[in-house]
């Protein structure tokens, strides 16, 4: 019974793991919390940069952007959320239809 519960919990965790912790560019890994300058140095310019409207905030409003990187054929792209010079989040995503490679 305990094994079945542990297996179920592990599978649920695996199913909800669409959020990645980093972007691998060649051998380099850039992770949440790293500086945007490291992301640009290791991975170059993103394919797409999109501004994100912040939700209700208290205090100064930061410029939040989502940068889309293709990490190789046959893989999900990585959508990197950046603000204030830091990587806030990395998620799997899809290329916008107009930007898919030929």
MARSE-547325 format. One record per atom (N, C-alpha, C): residue number from 1; atom name; x, y, z. Coordinates in pm, 1 decimal, decimal comma. Layout:
N
@num->NUM	atomo->CA	x->X	y->Y	z->Z
...
//
This chain:
102
@num->1	atomo->N	x->81,9	y->-119,0	z->0,0
@num->1	atomo->CA	x->0,0	y->0,0	z->0,0
@num->1	atomo->C	x->86,5	y->125,6	z->0,0
@num->2	atomo->N	x->189,5	y->128,1	z->85,2
@num->2	atomo->CA	x->278,1	y->243,4	z->92,1
@num->2	atomo->C	x->352,6	y->262,2	z->-40,3
@num->3	atomo->N	x->393,2	y->152,1	z->-103,0
@num->3	atomo->CA	x->460,2	y->160,5	z->-232,7
@num->3	atomo->C	x->370,2	y->221,4	z->-338,2
@num->4	atomo->N	x->243,9	y->180,1	z->-339,7
@num->4	atomo->CA	x->148,1	y->232,9	z->-436,7
@num->4	atomo->C	x->129,6	y->382,7	z->-416,7
@num->5	atomo->N	x->120,1	y->425,2	z->-290,4
@num->5	atomo->CA	x->106,1	y->568,1	z->-261,3
@num->5	atomo->C	x->230,0	y->644,8	z->-306,2
@num->6	atomo->N	x->347,0	y->594,7	z->-277,9
@num->6	atomo->CA	x->471,1	y->661,2	z->-316,3
@num->6	atomo->C	x->482,8	y->671,2	z->-467,8
@num->7	atomo->N	x->447,4	y->564,2	z->-538,3
@num->7	atomo->CA	x->451,6	y->565,5	z->-683,8
@num->7	atomo->C	x->352,4	y->666,0	z->-740,2
@num->8	atomo->N	x->232,6	y->671,9	z->-685,2
@num->8	atomo->CA	x->131,6	y->767,9	z->-730,0
@num->8	atomo->C	x->178,4	y->910,8	z->-705,8
@num->9	atomo->N	x->233,3	y->937,2	z->-590,0
@num->9	atomo->CA	x->283,6	y->1071,2	z->-558,8
@num->9	atomo->C	x->395,7	y->1110,3	z->-653,5
@num->10	atomo->N	x->485,2	y->1018,1	z->-682,9
@num->10	atomo->CA	x->596,1	y->1044,6	z->-773,6
@num->10	atomo->C	x->545,1	y->1073,2	z->-913,8
@num->11	atomo->N	x->446,6	y->997,2	z->-960,8
@num->11	atomo->CA	x->390,6	y->1019,1	z->-1094,5
@num->11	atomo->C	x->318,1	y->1153,0	z->-1103,1
@num->12	atomo->N	x->249,4	y->1192,2	z->-997,9
@num->12	atomo->CA	x->183,1	y->1323,1	z->-995,6
@num->12	atomo->C	x->286,1	y->1434,9	z->-1002,3
@num->13	atomo->N	x->391,6	y->1420,6	z->-927,2
@num->13	atomo->CA	x->498,0	y->1519,4	z->-930,6
@num->13	atomo->C	x->560,2	y->1528,2	z->-1069,4
@num->14	atomo->N	x->584,2	y->1416,1	z->-1131,2
@num->14	atomo->CA	x->640,8	y->1412,2	z->-1265,3
@num->14	atomo->C	x->547,6	y->1478,5	z->-1365,8
@num->15	atomo->N	x->418,7	y->1457,0	z->-1353,4
@num->15	atomo->CA	x->321,2	y->1514,0	z->-1446,2
@num->15	atomo->C	x->312,7	y->1665,3	z->-1433,8
@num->16	atomo->N	x->343,3	y->1719,0	z->-1317,2
@num->16	atomo->CA	x->335,4	y->1862,9	z->-1296,5
@num->16	atomo->C	x->470,6	y->1931,8	z->-1310,7
@num->17	atomo->N	x->565,3	y->1868,1	z->-1372,3
@num->17	atomo->CA	x->700,0	y->1924,7	z->-1380,3
@num->17	atomo->C	x->726,5	y->1996,7	z->-1511,5
@num->18	atomo->N	x->626,6	y->2065,4	z->-1567,0
@num->18	atomo->CA	x->646,7	y->2141,1	z->-1690,2
@num->18	atomo->C	x->736,7	y->2261,3	z->-1667,3
@num->19	atomo->N	x->751,1	y->2302,7	z->-1543,1
@num->19	atomo->CA	x->838,3	y->2414,5	z->-1514,6
@num->19	atomo->C	x->978,8	y->2361,7	z->-1493,2
@num->20	atomo->N	x->1070,2	y->2411,8	z->-1574,9
@num->20	atomo->CA	x->1209,0	y->2369,1	z->-1565,3
@num->20	atomo->C	x->1283,4	y->2461,1	z->-1468,6
@num->21	atomo->N	x->1401,1	y->2420,5	z->-1429,4
@num->21	atomo->CA	x->1480,5	y->2505,4	z->-1340,4
@num->21	atomo->C	x->1590,0	y->2579,0	z->-1414,7
@num->22	atomo->N	x->1611,3	y->2544,8	z->-1541,2
@num->22	atomo->CA	x->1716,9	y->2611,1	z->-1615,5
@num->22	atomo->C	x->1708,1	y->2587,8	z->-1764,4
@num->23	atomo->N	x->1801,3	y->2650,4	z->-1834,9
@num->23	atomo->CA	x->1813,4	y->2637,3	z->-1979,8
@num->23	atomo->C	x->1953,8	y->2587,8	z->-2008,9
@num->24	atomo->N	x->1963,8	y->2480,1	z->-2083,9
@num->24	atomo->CA	x->2095,2	y->2428,3	z->-2122,0
@num->24	atomo->C	x->2126,9	y->2479,9	z->-2261,1
@num->25	atomo->N	x->2235,4	y->2555,1	z->-2272,3
@num->25	atomo->CA	x->2283,6	y->2607,4	z->-2399,3
@num->25	atomo->C	x->2421,6	y->2547,1	z->-2422,4
@num->26	atomo->N	x->2428,4	y->2454,2	z->-2516,8
@num->26	atomo->CA	x->2549,6	y->2376,2	z->-2538,7
@num->26	atomo->C	x->2582,9	y->2305,9	z->-2408,0
@num->27	atomo->N	x->2705,2	y->2316,8	z->-2355,2
@num->27	atomo->CA	x->2729,4	y->2247,1	z->-2228,2
@num->27	atomo->C	x->2690,1	y->2330,5	z->-2106,4
@num->28	atomo->N	x->2657,6	y->2458,0	z->-2127,3
@num->28	atomo->CA	x->2632,6	y->2548,3	z->-2014,8
@num->28	atomo->C	x->2488,5	y->2540,2	z->-1966,3
@num->29	atomo->N	x->2468,9	y->2561,2	z->-1836,7
@num->29	atomo->CA	x->2336,3	y->2562,1	z->-1777,0
@num->29	atomo->C	x->2315,5	y->2695,5	z->-1707,8
@num->30	atomo->N	x->2206,5	y->2763,6	z->-1745,4
@num->30	atomo->CA	x->2167,3	y->2888,9	z->-1682,2
@num->30	atomo->C	x->2040,8	y->2858,7	z->-1602,9
@num->31	atomo->N	x->2036,3	y->2901,0	z->-1475,8
@num->31	atomo->CA	x->1926,4	y->2862,1	z->-1388,0
@num->31	atomo->C	x->1853,2	y->2982,7	z->-1330,1
@num->32	atomo->N	x->1735,7	y->2954,2	z->-1272,4
@num->32	atomo->CA	x->1657,8	y->3056,7	z->-1204,2
@num->32	atomo->C	x->1746,3	y->3123,1	z->-1099,2
@num->33	atomo->N	x->1742,5	y->3256,0	z->-1096,7
@num->33	atomo->CA	x->1824,9	y->3331,9	z->-1003,1
@num->33	atomo->C	x->1951,8	y->3386,6	z->-1064,7
@num->34	atomo->N	x->1995,5	y->3327,7	z->-1176,8
@num->34	atomo->CA	x->2116,0	y->3376,3	z->-1243,5
@num->34	atomo->C	x->2089,6	y->3512,1	z->-1307,8
@num->35	atomo->N	x->2196,3	y->3584,3	z->-1336,2
@num->35	atomo->CA	x->2184,2	y->3715,4	z->-1399,4
@num->35	atomo->C	x->2153,6	y->3700,5	z->-1547,9
@num->36	atomo->N	x->2078,8	y->3797,9	z->-1600,7
@num->36	atomo->CA	x->2042,9	y->3798,9	z->-1742,3
@num->36	atomo->C	x->2168,7	y->3806,3	z->-1828,7
@num->37	atomo->N	x->2272,5	y->3873,4	z->-1781,4
@num->37	atomo->CA	x->2396,9	y->3882,6	z->-1858,8
@num->37	atomo->C	x->2457,0	y->3744,1	z->-1882,2
@num->38	atomo->N	x->2443,6	y->3653,0	z->-1784,0
@num->38	atomo->CA	x->2491,7	y->3515,6	z->-1802,0
@num->38	atomo->C	x->2408,8	y->3442,2	z->-1907,3
@num->39	atomo->N	x->2276,9	y->3461,9	z->-1903,5
@num->39	atomo->CA	x->2188,4	y->3401,2	z->-2002,8
@num->39	atomo->C	x->2227,2	y->3447,1	z->-2142,7
@num->40	atomo->N	x->2248,6	y->3576,2	z->-2160,3
@num->40	atomo->CA	x->2285,8	y->3628,8	z->-2291,8
@num->40	atomo->C	x->2423,8	y->3579,5	z->-2335,0
@num->41	atomo->N	x->2516,7	y->3572,3	z->-2240,8
@num->41	atomo->CA	x->2652,0	y->3526,7	z->-2274,1
@num->41	atomo->C	x->2652,0	y->3380,3	z->-2316,6
@num->42	atomo->N	x->2576,9	y->3297,3	z->-2246,2
@num->42	atomo->CA	x->2578,3	y->3153,8	z->-2273,5
@num->42	atomo->C	x->2484,8	y->3113,3	z->-2387,2
@num->43	atomo->N	x->2370,1	y->3179,6	z->-2397,9
@num->43	atomo->CA	x->2267,4	y->3135,9	z->-2493,4
@num->43	atomo->C	x->2245,5	y->3232,9	z->-2608,8
@num->44	atomo->N	x->2300,2	y->3353,0	z->-2599,0
@num->44	atomo->CA	x->2279,4	y->3451,8	z->-2704,3
@num->44	atomo->C	x->2143,4	y->3518,5	z->-2693,0
@num->45	atomo->N	x->2107,0	y->3590,4	z->-2798,6
@num->45	atomo->CA	x->1978,7	y->3660,4	z->-2801,1
@num->45	atomo->C	x->1863,9	y->3560,3	z->-2816,4
@num->46	atomo->N	x->1750,3	y->3586,5	z->-2753,7
@num->46	atomo->CA	x->1635,5	y->3496,4	z->-2767,5
@num->46	atomo->C	x->1572,1	y->3509,3	z->-2905,6
@num->47	atomo->N	x->1494,2	y->3407,3	z->-2943,0
@num->47	atomo->CA	x->1419,1	y->3413,3	z->-3068,1
@num->47	atomo->C	x->1310,6	y->3518,9	z->-3060,9
@num->48	atomo->N	x->1245,2	y->3528,1	z->-2944,9
@num->48	atomo->CA	x->1133,7	y->3619,6	z->-2924,3
@num->48	atomo->C	x->1146,1	y->3681,6	z->-2785,9
@num->49	atomo->N	x->1118,1	y->3812,4	z->-2778,0
@num->49	atomo->CA	x->1107,4	y->3882,6	z->-2649,4
@num->49	atomo->C	x->966,8	y->3939,4	z->-2640,0
@num->50	atomo->N	x->898,8	y->3909,5	z->-2530,3
@num->50	atomo->CA	x->762,1	y->3955,8	z->-2512,0
@num->50	atomo->C	x->749,8	y->4023,4	z->-2377,0
@num->51	atomo->N	x->692,5	y->4143,0	z->-2375,1
@num->51	atomo->CA	x->666,6	y->4211,1	z->-2249,0
@num->51	atomo->C	x->548,0	y->4147,4	z->-2178,9
@num->52	atomo->N	x->553,3	y->4143,3	z->-2047,1
@num->52	atomo->CA	x->446,0	y->4084,1	z->-1966,9
@num->52	atomo->C	x->392,1	y->4192,6	z->-1874,9
@num->53	atomo->N	x->260,0	y->4210,6	z->-1876,1
@num->53	atomo->CA	x->198,2	y->4307,5	z->-1785,0
@num->53	atomo->C	x->198,7	y->4249,2	z->-1644,9
@num->54	atomo->N	x->256,7	y->4321,1	z->-1550,6
@num->54	atomo->CA	x->259,6	y->4267,8	z->-1413,8
@num->54	atomo->C	x->120,0	y->4264,8	z->-1353,6
@num->55	atomo->N	x->97,3	y->4168,1	z->-1266,3
@num->55	atomo->CA	x->-27,4	y->4163,6	z->-1191,2
@num->55	atomo->C	x->-22,6	y->4276,4	z->-1088,6
@num->56	atomo->N	x->-127,3	y->4290,3	z->-1011,7
@num->56	atomo->CA	x->-128,4	y->4395,0	z->-910,1
@num->56	atomo->C	x->-5,4	y->4381,9	z->-821,6
@num->57	atomo->N	x->64,5	y->4492,6	z->-806,3
@num->57	atomo->CA	x->185,6	y->4490,8	z->-724,5
@num->57	atomo->C	x->183,1	y->4603,4	z->-623,3
@num->58	atomo->N	x->259,9	y->4585,6	z->-520,0
@num->58	atomo->CA	x->281,3	y->4690,5	z->-422,0
@num->58	atomo->C	x->427,5	y->4729,6	z->-434,7
@num->59	atomo->N	x->454,5	y->4857,9	z->-450,2
@num->59	atomo->CA	x->591,5	y->4902,1	z->-466,8
@num->59	atomo->C	x->621,7	y->4926,9	z->-613,5
@num->60	atomo->N	x->750,2	y->4937,1	z->-645,5
@num->60	atomo->CA	x->787,2	y->4968,6	z->-784,0
@num->60	atomo->C	x->748,5	y->4857,0	z->-880,7
@num->61	atomo->N	x->707,9	y->4896,7	z->-999,8
@num->61	atomo->CA	x->670,9	y->4800,2	z->-1103,0
@num->61	atomo->C	x->794,7	y->4769,5	z->-1186,1
@num->62	atomo->N	x->827,4	y->4643,0	z->-1198,1
@num->62	atomo->CA	x->944,0	y->4600,4	z->-1274,8
@num->62	atomo->C	x->904,7	y->4572,6	z->-1418,6
@num->63	atomo->N	x->997,3	y->4592,6	z->-1509,1
@num->63	atomo->CA	x->975,5	y->4551,8	z->-1647,7
@num->63	atomo->C	x->997,3	y->4401,3	z->-1654,0
@num->64	atomo->N	x->891,7	y->4328,9	z->-1683,2
@num->64	atomo->CA	x->898,6	y->4183,4	z->-1688,8
@num->64	atomo->C	x->888,1	y->4141,0	z->-1834,5
@num->65	atomo->N	x->978,2	y->4054,1	z->-1877,6
@num->65	atomo->CA	x->976,6	y->4003,1	z->-2013,7
@num->65	atomo->C	x->984,5	y->3851,6	z->-2012,1
@num->66	atomo->N	x->931,2	y->3791,4	z->-2117,7
@num->66	atomo->CA	x->949,2	y->3648,3	z->-2140,4
@num->66	atomo->C	x->1031,7	y->3633,2	z->-2267,0
@num->67	atomo->N	x->1142,5	y->3561,7	z->-2253,4
@num->67	atomo->CA	x->1233,5	y->3538,7	z->-2365,3
@num->67	atomo->C	x->1219,9	y->3393,0	z->-2406,5
@num->68	atomo->N	x->1203,9	y->3370,9	z->-2536,9
@num->68	atomo->CA	x->1186,1	y->3235,9	z->-2589,9
@num->68	atomo->C	x->1314,3	y->3188,8	z->-2656,7
@num->69	atomo->N	x->1363,8	y->3072,9	z->-2613,2
@num->69	atomo->CA	x->1484,1	y->3011,3	z->-2668,9
@num->69	atomo->C	x->1449,9	y->2874,4	z->-2725,8
@num->70	atomo->N	x->1504,8	y->2843,8	z->-2842,3
@num->70	atomo->CA	x->1495,3	y->2709,5	z->-2897,9
@num->70	atomo->C	x->1621,6	y->2635,6	z->-2856,7
@num->71	atomo->N	x->1606,2	y->2520,2	z->-2795,0
@num->71	atomo->CA	x->1723,1	y->2447,9	z->-2745,3
@num->71	atomo->C	x->1758,8	y->2328,4	z->-2832,0
@num->72	atomo->N	x->1694,9	y->2316,0	z->-2947,6
@num->72	atomo->CA	x->1730,3	y->2208,9	z->-3040,2
@num->72	atomo->C	x->1608,1	y->2151,3	z->-3108,6
@num->73	atomo->N	x->1630,4	y->2090,6	z->-3223,0
@num->73	atomo->CA	x->1518,1	y->2032,4	z->-3296,4
@num->73	atomo->C	x->1453,9	y->1918,0	z->-3219,5
@num->74	atomo->N	x->1321,8	y->1910,3	z->-3227,7
@num->74	atomo->CA	x->1250,1	y->1801,8	z->-3162,0
@num->74	atomo->C	x->1232,8	y->1818,6	z->-3012,4
@num->75	atomo->N	x->1263,8	y->1937,2	z->-2959,5
@num->75	atomo->CA	x->1248,4	y->1962,1	z->-2816,1
@num->75	atomo->C	x->1155,8	y->2080,8	z->-2795,0
@num->76	atomo->N	x->1102,8	y->2092,8	z->-2674,5
@num->76	atomo->CA	x->1026,0	y->2211,3	z->-2639,3
@num->76	atomo->C	x->1119,6	y->2330,8	z->-2638,2
@num->77	atomo->N	x->1065,3	y->2447,7	z->-2665,5
@num->77	atomo->CA	x->1143,9	y->2568,2	z->-2645,3
@num->77	atomo->C	x->1140,0	y->2600,2	z->-2496,4
@num->78	atomo->N	x->1228,1	y->2685,8	z->-2451,6
@num->78	atomo->CA	x->1229,0	y->2731,2	z->-2313,3
@num->78	atomo->C	x->1182,5	y->2876,6	z->-2312,2
@num->79	atomo->N	x->1087,1	y->2905,3	z->-2226,2
@num->79	atomo->CA	x->1039,9	y->3041,1	z->-2206,8
@num->79	atomo->C	x->1096,4	y->3088,1	z->-2073,6
@num->80	atomo->N	x->1183,0	y->3188,0	z->-2081,8
@num->80	atomo->CA	x->1254,9	y->3237,8	z->-1965,0
@num->80	atomo->C	x->1194,0	y->3371,8	z->-1924,9
@num->81	atomo->N	x->1143,3	y->3381,1	z->-1802,9
@num->81	atomo->CA	x->1088,0	y->3506,6	z->-1752,1
@num->81	atomo->C	x->1199,2	y->3580,5	z->-1679,0
@num->82	atomo->N	x->1220,5	y->3706,5	z->-1721,0
@num->82	atomo->CA	x->1327,5	y->3786,9	z->-1663,0
@num->82	atomo->C	x->1272,2	y->3919,7	z->-1612,3
@num->83	atomo->N	x->1332,8	y->3971,4	z->-1506,3
@num->83	atomo->CA	x->1298,8	y->4103,1	z->-1452,9
@num->83	atomo->C	x->1413,7	y->4149,6	z->-1365,1
@num->84	atomo->N	x->1438,7	y->4278,0	z->-1370,9
@num->84	atomo->CA	x->1538,8	y->4339,1	z->-1283,6
@num->84	atomo->C	x->1674,8	y->4270,3	z->-1294,4
@num->85	atomo->N	x->1708,8	y->4227,4	z->-1417,5
@num->85	atomo->CA	x->1840,4	y->4169,0	z->-1441,5
@num->85	atomo->C	x->1857,9	y->4025,4	z->-1396,4
@num->86	atomo->N	x->1749,6	y->3958,2	z->-1356,8
@num->86	atomo->CA	x->1758,1	y->3820,6	z->-1307,6
@num->86	atomo->C	x->1657,2	y->3730,3	z->-1376,4
@num->87	atomo->N	x->1688,7	y->3600,9	z->-1378,8
@num->87	atomo->CA	x->1596,1	y->3500,6	z->-1430,7
@num->87	atomo->C	x->1499,9	y->3464,3	z->-1317,9
@num->88	atomo->N	x->1370,2	y->3483,2	z->-1344,4
@num->88	atomo->CA	x->1268,0	y->3453,4	z->-1243,3
@num->88	atomo->C	x->1209,9	y->3314,2	z->-1257,7
@num->89	atomo->N	x->1196,1	y->3266,9	z->-1383,2
@num->89	atomo->CA	x->1133,9	y->3136,3	z->-1406,3
@num->89	atomo->C	x->1176,2	y->3084,4	z->-1542,6
@num->90	atomo->N	x->1172,8	y->2951,9	z->-1557,5
@num->90	atomo->CA	x->1198,3	y->2885,3	z->-1684,9
@num->90	atomo->C	x->1089,2	y->2781,0	z->-1702,8
@num->91	atomo->N	x->1021,8	y->2785,5	z->-1818,4
@num->91	atomo->CA	x->913,6	y->2691,3	z->-1844,8
@num->91	atomo->C	x->927,4	y->2635,3	z->-1985,4
@num->92	atomo->N	x->872,6	y->2516,2	z->-2005,5
@num->92	atomo->CA	x->862,4	y->2461,9	z->-2140,7
@num->92	atomo->C	x->755,3	y->2539,8	z->-2214,7
@num->93	atomo->N	x->773,4	y->2558,8	z->-2344,7
@num->93	atomo->CA	x->674,7	y->2631,6	z->-2422,9
@num->93	atomo->C	x->673,0	y->2584,1	z->-2566,5
@num->94	atomo->N	x->604,6	y->2658,8	z->-2649,5
@num->94	atomo->CA	x->596,8	y->2630,9	z->-2791,8
@num->94	atomo->C	x->634,5	y->2756,9	z->-2867,3
@num->95	atomo->N	x->695,1	y->2739,2	z->-2984,2
@num->95	atomo->CA	x->726,0	y->2853,3	z->-3068,1
@num->95	atomo->C	x->597,5	y->2913,5	z->-3123,0
@num->96	atomo->N	x->590,3	y->3046,6	z->-3130,0
@num->96	atomo->CA	x->477,5	y->3105,3	z->-3200,5
@num->96	atomo->C	x->477,9	y->3057,4	z->-3345,2
@num->97	atomo->N	x->361,0	y->3038,2	z->-3404,1
@num->97	atomo->CA	x->348,9	y->2981,6	z->-3538,6
@num->97	atomo->C	x->431,4	y->3057,8	z->-3640,8
@num->98	atomo->N	x->442,0	y->3188,2	z->-3627,0
@num->98	atomo->CA	x->515,3	y->3267,1	z->-3726,0
@num->98	atomo->C	x->666,7	y->3254,9	z->-3712,3
@num->99	atomo->N	x->715,3	y->3194,5	z->-3603,9
@num->99	atomo->CA	x->859,4	y->3186,9	z->-3578,5
@num->99	atomo->C	x->915,2	y->3045,0	z->-3586,4
@num->100	atomo->N	x->832,8	y->2946,5	z->-3625,8
@num->100	atomo->CA	x->882,7	y->2809,5	z->-3630,7
@num->100	atomo->C	x->988,7	y->2796,7	z->-3738,9
@num->101	atomo->N	x->1098,5	y->2725,2	z->-3711,3
@num->101	atomo->CA	x->1203,9	y->2708,7	z->-3810,2
@num->101	atomo->C	x->1155,3	y->2621,1	z->-3925,7
@num->102	atomo->N	x->1213,2	y->2644,2	z->-4043,1
@num->102	atomo->CA	x->1178,3	y->2564,4	z->-4162,4
@num->102	atomo->C	x->1242,1	y->2429,6	z->-4162,6
//
